Amino acid sequence: MEERRCPSGCEHTVSVRRDAARKKAASIRDVSANDDRNAFEPFAPPRLTEEESLERAHTFATRAAGRRSVREFSSEPIPLEAVRRCIDAAAQAPSGAHKQPWTFVLVTTPEKKRAIREAAEEEERAFYGGRASDDWLDDLMPFGTGPEKPFLETAPALIAVFAQRTGTGGERHYYVNESVGIATGILLAALNDAGFATLTHTPSPMKFLAEVLERPENERAYLLIPVGYPAANCQVPVLTRKSRASYLIEDAQ
């Protein structure tokens, strides 16, 4: 064994330190071997040809371009299992440290939808009655919005998205807004791809959602999404999308 004496005369052997380091490393390996969080598995998704990739990307982009925010819904029932599968897709989103800090509440009962509408309209009347700036109201004018939100009752389903600030036991969550935002984007894309119309409704503040839906303290309302089919006479504003040149910058050779 190699020994070294410290300047003060006390004996500390390098071998002791090495033994301690080895024991600690062995302990970590033992924990890792029995901890699913440290398990890895092969990942080898099927490799598409260039033509297949382009076709899929083109099809998805075309469908995405047809997505519109709808405020005039049919009351016709929708297949709820399809909605659940879209929520399943959203729950596959990446999240900070894989904490998955989201809760999706699927609301379909008339009583809950009415309670949500009444509470939302109360906040919206305050918004349009003075809380919003003149500039904000001017920007909203082309969409014909106002404090009345009948679609919250007419749409056959509402999805209330909640962000979990912490875990149920108080454990820390990371990048909550980013994680829930990504999951919500996947949800909207999946619902659109499944043939449903949606609206991203964000009454402010949204504390009433947690109260109506009896959510725990660690969750805060993030977004409310009516889901259904467009009404027979549904109309949407004429919009112009930004061109690719305005939003895509390429570091081309």
C-alpha positions, 0 to 999 in steps of 0.5 A: 500500500502506498502511504503518505503523511500529511504535513501536520503529522497525522497519517492519512493513507491513499489506500484508505481513500481509494477503498472508500471511493471503490465502496462508494462506486460499488454502492452506486452500481448496486443502486443503479442495477435495481433502479428503473430510472437508471435502466436503458433499452435499445432504441431503433425506430424504422428508418424511412426513405427520403421519399417516405419522410418527405411524403409524411412531412408534406401530409402532416404540414398540409393537415396542420395548415387546415387547423383553425381556432373554432368558436362555433361548435356543433353539439353533436357527440364525438368519439371520446375514446379518440380524444383519450388517445389524442391525450395519450399522444400528448402525454408522450411529450418530453419533459424536464427530468422526465417529471411529466408535469401535466394533468388533462381533465376531460369534461363532458357533463353539462353541469361542469361545462355550465359551471366553467362557462359561468366562471369564465364569462365572469372573468371575461366581462372584467377583461373586456370591461377594463382589464385589457388595454386598448391595444389588446382589444384592438388586436382582438377586434378582427376575431369578433370575440367578446365576454360571451362564451357559449362554445364552452357549453355547446362543444361536446368536450372540454380539455382543461390542461393543468401544469403541476408546479410540484409533484404530489409529494412536493418534489421539484419539477423542472421546466414546467411551462416548457414541458406542458407547452410542448405536450399541449402542442402535440395535443392540438396537432393530434386532435386536428389530425383526428378530425376535431375542431379546437380552440385554445381558450385562456381566460385570465385569471384561470384559478376558477378551473382548479376550483370547479374541477377540484384540482390540488394545490400543486396544479395551476390551470394552463389552458382550456380546449373545447373539442368537437365538430364545427357547427354547420354554419361555422365561420372563421376569420380570414387569416394570412400566415407568415411566409417560410422566409419570415420564420425559417432561417437556415445556415446554408452552405 
